[in-house]
Amino acid sequence: MTQTASNRGFGTKQCPGTPNRQEPESADAVSWGDAERTGTAYDFRTDAVTTPSLNQLAAITHATLNDDVFGEDRTTTLFESQMASLCGVETAAFVISGTMANQLAIAALSNHAPPTGILASSSSHVLNFEAGGIAHLTGAMSQPVTPSNGLYLTLADIQSRAKLDPFNTTTLTLCPTRILSLENTSHGNPIPLSELRAIKSWATQNNIQVHVDGARIWHAVAADPERYGTLSEIASCADALTVSFAKGIGAPIGAMVVGSKEVVSRVKRLRQSIGGGVRKVGILAAAAREAMRENWGEGETDERGVLGRVHEMARRVEGMWMEKGGGLARKTETNMVWLDLGRVDAKVLNEMAWRRGLLVAAPRLVMHHQICDRAVELLGDVFDEVLVRVAGEDGAPTSGRGVASKGCVLE
């Protein structure tokens, strides 16, 4: 029988949005620790789809069940302390999601100041994938900036767009930039530590606070800690750093805001105001802490080598695509491969992948530690089929060589 996404454990109910996105309906789809059975071993859409391990389930059963709103849950407070120590900051706050972490961090940094601007990359998560949270929670004006290098914001990009009149002494019509939000990694591309330090130094001189969306910060560190920094070195370049345990690390849920006691205190108050203060949150913190132990380790760098192997997989996928005549829209530096589809229709590629039992959201392919070798082999077959089909139409090149194609992009 030909394998498709539906008979790999993805169910038979089709969801809107992504071609052939299948929603699990059977008990098989919720099997702890079995990425083959749930189908995530064949899922290249995002690293947030990973299946929690049996060790994470065991950690949940041993979690404390005290009240975190009162600050009494030992599992949670211990995990917060461990993360603060890893990042070299005073304290941290566990929250449910990366989006909540980002929005609370930005709101805490704004501290209910008069209308101000928040400068971020035009393709950033905080501006494009968080339901307008900045406008809703802070009332701030977003100041989107397109990175001149096509990858991440540099100090020069920021200086060219920032509004530097923090006390409105020059004109009452100016909306001053008070916060910079930097995404690291940015669509798989890390920001060099030297650039982060230059940005933080300049921002401090100009009374601007820095938020780093480090949902995938793990990949930046794992790629090259000397060039991109350790966790504490990156955290030192931010007034608030947010990290996600559900992207790359493999936890079922959870994120944190790390920073000073003052900032995290405001984060916790804001968290409570939007219903994010969870009573028995220890069961979630326990799973996230176990995911960190399994897939990262106890230190500031990738002790387990798990993410390094994921990066090797990404380079393998990149090589397969290019050897067959494809091009790239972005450099492959961590766990994401951005295909330059040229005349290849993203929907056609996604459909071909689905027929082979894969879930793909071209032009972006995301590697994670649960993708199996067979899935990569099948992806190579998809590349063969789609590139041969296009080349056979009129013999023209299959790739636009650097011009990104429109397709389905997820978080």
C-alpha positions in Angstrom: 0.0 0.0 0.0 1.3 3.5 -0.9 2.1 5.4 2.3 0.4 8.8 2.8 0.2 11.2 5.7 -3.3 9.8 6.5 -2.1 6.2 7.0 1.0 7.2 8.9 -1.1 8.1 12.0 -2.2 11.6 10.9 -5.9 10.5 10.8 -8.3 11.2 8.0 -9.8 14.5 8.8 -8.5 17.3 6.6 -7.8 20.7 8.1 -8.0 24.0 6.4 -4.9 26.2 5.8 -2.2 23.7 4.7 -2.7 21.3 1.7 -3.6 17.9 3.1 -2.9 18.8 6.7 -4.3 15.8 8.5 -5.7 16.0 12.0 -5.2 12.9 14.3 -8.4 11.1 15.2 -7.2 7.8 16.7 -5.6 6.8 20.0 -2.4 6.0 18.0 -1.9 9.7 17.5 -1.3 10.4 21.1 1.4 7.7 21.9 4.0 9.1 24.2 7.6 8.5 23.0 6.8 7.1 19.6 7.5 9.5 16.8 6.9 6.9 14.2 3.4 6.1 15.5 2.3 9.7 15.9 3.8 10.6 12.5 6.2 13.3 13.7 9.1 11.3 12.4 7.9 12.2 8.9 6.9 15.8 9.6 9.1 18.7 8.2 6.7 21.6 8.8 8.0 22.8 12.2 10.1 21.6 15.1 7.1 22.3 17.4 5.4 19.0 16.4 7.7 16.7 18.3 6.2 13.9 20.4 6.9 14.0 24.2 9.1 11.2 25.5 8.2 8.6 28.0 10.8 10.2 30.4 8.8 13.4 30.2 5.6 11.5 31.1 7.4 10.0 34.1 8.6 13.4 35.1 5.0 14.7 35.1 4.1 11.9 37.5 6.8 13.0 39.9 6.0 16.7 39.7 5.0 18.7 42.8 1.4 19.9 42.7 1.5 23.1 44.7 0.2 26.5 43.8 2.5 28.5 41.5 0.4 31.6 41.7 1.5 31.7 45.3 5.1 30.8 44.2 4.9 27.6 46.1 5.4 24.9 43.4 8.9 23.5 43.9 9.1 21.9 40.5 8.4 25.1 38.7 10.5 27.4 40.9 13.5 25.0 40.7 13.2 24.9 36.9 13.0 28.7 36.8 16.1 29.0 39.0 18.0 26.5 36.8 17.2 28.4 33.6 18.1 31.8 35.2 21.4 30.3 36.2 22.1 28.9 32.7 21.4 32.3 31.3 23.3 34.2 33.9 20.4 36.4 35.0 18.6 37.0 38.3 15.4 35.1 37.8 12.8 33.7 35.3 9.1 33.1 34.8 7.5 29.9 33.3 4.7 30.6 30.9 2.5 28.4 28.7 3.8 29.4 25.2 6.4 31.3 23.3 3.9 33.8 22.1 2.8 34.5 25.7 6.5 34.8 26.7 7.2 37.3 23.9 4.1 39.5 24.6 4.6 39.5 28.3 8.3 40.4 27.9 7.6 43.3 25.5 4.7 44.6 27.7 6.9 44.4 30.8 9.7 46.4 29.1 7.3 49.0 27.9 6.1 49.4 31.5 3.0 51.3 30.5 5.0 54.2 29.1 3.3 56.8 26.8 2.8 55.7 23.2 6.1 54.4 21.9 7.6 52.4 19.1 8.8 48.8 19.0 11.3 48.1 16.3 11.5 44.6 14.9 12.2 42.7 11.7 9.4 42.9 9.1 9.4 39.1 9.0 9.6 38.6 12.8 7.3 36.3 14.8 6.2 39.0 17.2 4.8 41.1 14.3 3.4 38.4 12.0 2.4 35.4 14.1 1.1 36.6 17.4 -2.3 37.9 16.6 -1.5 41.6 17.0 -0.5 41.1 20.6 1.8 44.1 20.7 -1.0 46.5 19.7 -3.5 44.8 22.0 -1.3 44.5 25.2 1.0 47.5 25.0 -0.7 50.0 22.7 2.7 50.5 21.1 3.3 51.3 17.4 5.2 48.6 15.5 8.2 49.8 13.5 9.0 47.0 11.0 12.4 47.0 9.4 13.6 44.8 6.5 17.0 43.4 7.2 19.5 44.7 4.6 21.4 41.4 4.6 18.2 39.4 4.0 18.7 37.4 7.2 18.6 39.4 10.5 18.6 42.9 11.8 22.0 44.6 12.2 22.9 47.7 14.1 23.0 49.7 10.9 19.5 48.6 10.0 18.3 49.7 13.5 20.1 53.0 13.4 18.5 53.9 10.1 15.0 53.5 11.4 15.0 54.1 15.1 13.3 57.3 16.4 15.7 58.8 18.9 13.8 61.3 21.0 13.0 59.4 24.1 11.6 62.3 26.0 9.7 64.0 23.1 11.8 67.2 23.6 12.1 67.9 19.9 8.6 67.3 18.6 5.3 66.1 20.0 4.6 64.3 16.8 7.4 61.8 17.1 6.8 58.2 18.3 10.1 57.3 20.0 11.6 53.8 19.7 11.7 52.4 23.2 12.1 48.7 22.5 14.0 46.6 20.0 12.8 43.0 19.4 15.4 40.7 17.9 14.6 37.2 16.7 17.4 34.7 17.2 17.5 32.5 15.3 15.7 34.4 12.5 14.2 31.9 10.2 17.1 29.6 11.0 19.8 32.2 10.7 21.6 33.1 14.0 22.7 36.6 14.9 26.5 36.8 15.6 27.3 37.6 19.2 29.4 40.6 18.1 26.3 42.1 16.4 24.1 41.5 19.5 26.7 43.2 21.7 27.0 46.2 19.4 23.2 46.5 19.3 22.8 46.2 23.1 25.5 48.8 23.7 24.0 51.3 21.3 20.5 50.6 22.7 21.6 51.2 26.3 23.2 54.5 25.3 19.9 55.6 23.7 17.5 54.5 26.5 16.2 51.7 24.4 15.5 48.2 25.9 16.2 45.0 24.1 14.0 41.9 23.9 15.4 38.8 22.3 12.9 36.3 21.0 14.9 33.2 21.6 12.3 30.6 20.8 15.0 28.7 18.9 18.0 30.2 20.7 19.2 26.6 21.3 20.0 26.3 17.6 22.1 29.5 17.6 24.2 28.2 20.5 24.5 24.7 19.1 25.6 26.0 15.7 28.7 27.7 17.0 28.9 29.0 20.6 32.1 31.0 19.9 30.5 32.9 17.1 26.9 33.1 18.2 27.4 32.9 22.0 26.4 30.8 24.9 23.0 31.1 26.6 24.4 33.5 29.2 26.3 35.6 26.7 23.2 36.0 24.5 21.1 36.8 27.6 23.6 39.5 28.6 22.6 41.3 25.4 18.9 41.5 26.3 16.8 43.1 29.0 14.4 40.3 28.5 15.1 36.9 26.8 12.3 34.5 25.9 12.9 30.9 25.2 10.6 28.1 24.1 10.9 24.5 25.2 8.4 23.2 22.6 10.6 24.2 19.6 13.8 22.2 19.2 13.9 21.0 22.8 10.9 18.6 22.4 8.7 19.6 25.4 4.9 19.3 24.9 4.4 22.8 26.1 6.1 25.7 27.9 8.4 28.8 27.6 10.1 31.2 29.9 11.0 34.9 30.2 14.4 35.3 31.8 15.8 38.6 33.0 16.2 40.9 36.0 14.0 40.6 39.1 12.3 43.9 38.2 11.4 42.8 34.7 10.3 39.3 35.7 8.2 40.7 38.5 6.3 42.8 36.0 6.0 39.7 33.7 4.4 37.7 36.5 1.9 40.5 37.3 1.0 40.8 33.6 0.8 37.1 33.2 -1.8 37.0 36.0 -3.8 39.8 34.3 -4.3 37.8 31.1 -5.2 34.5 32.8 -1.7 33.0 32.5 -1.1 32.3 36.2 -1.6 28.5 36.3 -2.1 26.9 39.7 -0.7 23.3 39.2 1.7 24.2 36.5 4.4 21.9 37.9 3.3 19.1 35.6 4.1 21.2 32.6 7.3 22.5 34.0 8.4 19.0 34.9 8.0 17.8 31.3 9.9 20.9 29.9 12.7 20.4 32.4 13.0 16.7 31.4 13.1 17.7 27.7 15.9 20.1 28.5 17.8 17.3 30.3 17.3 14.9 27.4 17.9 17.1 24.4 20.2 19.9 25.7 21.9 19.0 29.0 22.7 20.9 32.1 25.1 23.6 30.7 25.1 26.7 28.6 25.8 24.8 25.4 24.4 21.7 23.6 25.9 19.0 25.8 23.9 16.2 24.3 24.8 16.9 20.6 21.2 16.4 19.7 20.8 19.7 17.9 24.2 19.3 16.2 22.8 16.1 14.6 19.7 18.0 13.5 21.9 20.6 11.8 23.7 17.8 9.9 20.3 16.5 8.7 19.5 20.0 7.4 22.8 20.1 5.5 22.0 16.7 4.0 18.5 17.9 2.9 20.1 21.1 1.5 22.6 19.0 -0.4 20.0 16.7 -1.9 17.9 19.6 -3.2 20.9 21.4 -4.7 22.4 18.3 -6.3 19.1 17.8 -8.1 19.2 21.4 -9.5 17.4 23.3 -6.9 18.5 26.6 -5.3 18.2 28.2 -1.9 16.3 31.3 -0.7 18.3 31.6 2.5 21.6 30.2 3.9 21.2 26.9 5.8 22.9 27.4 9.2 20.8 25.5 11.7 17.7 23.4 11.4 15.8 25.1 8.6 16.2 24.7 4.8 14.6 27.4 2.7 14.0 26.2 -0.8 14.1 28.6 -3.8 11.2 27.0 -5.6 11.5 29.0 -8.7 8.8 27.6 -11.0 7.9 24.8 -8.6 4.4 25.2 -7.2 4.6 24.9 -3.4 1.2 23.2 -3.2 2.4 20.6 -5.8 5.5 19.8 -3.7 3.4 19.6 -0.5 1.0 17.2 -2.3 3.7 15.0 -3.6 5.2 14.8 -0.1 1.9 13.9 1.4 1.4 11.1 -1.0 4.7 9.6 0.3 3.6 9.9 3.9 5.4 13.2 4.6 4.1 16.5 6.0 5.8 19.5 4.3 5.1 23.2 4.2 7.3 24.4 1.4 9.3 26.5 0.8 10.4 26.0 4.5 11.6 22.6 5.7 12.3 22.3 9.4 14.4 19.5 10.8 14.0 18.2 14.4 15.5 15.3 16.4 12.6 12.9 15.7 12.7 12.9 11.9 13.9 9.5 10.8 16.4 8.6 8.0 13.6 7.0 6.0 11.7 10.4 6.0 14.8 12.1 4.5 15.1 9.4 1.8 11.5 9.9 0.9 12.0 13.7 0.8 14.8 13.1 -1.7 12.3 11.1 -3.9 9.9 14.1 -3.7 12.7 16.4 -4.9 13.5 14.1 -7.8 9.8 14.0 -8.9 9.0 17.7 -8.6 12.3 18.9 -10.2 12.1 16.4 -13.1 8.5 17.4 -13.7 9.3 21.1 -13.9 12.5 20.6 -16.0 10.5 18.4 -18.4 8.0 21.1 -19.1 10.2 23.3 -21.3 13.8 22.5 -20.3 14.1 25.8 -18.4 16.0 26.0 -15.0 14.0 24.8 -12.1 15.2 27.5 -9.7 15.1 31.2 -9.6 18.5 31.1 -7.7 17.9 33.3 -4.7 14.4 34.6 -5.3 12.1 33.1 -2.6 8.9 31.7 -3.7 5.6 32.1 -2.1 4.3 29.2 -0.1 3.0 27.9 3.2 5.0 29.3 6.1 4.2 28.2 9.7 5.7 29.2 13.0 
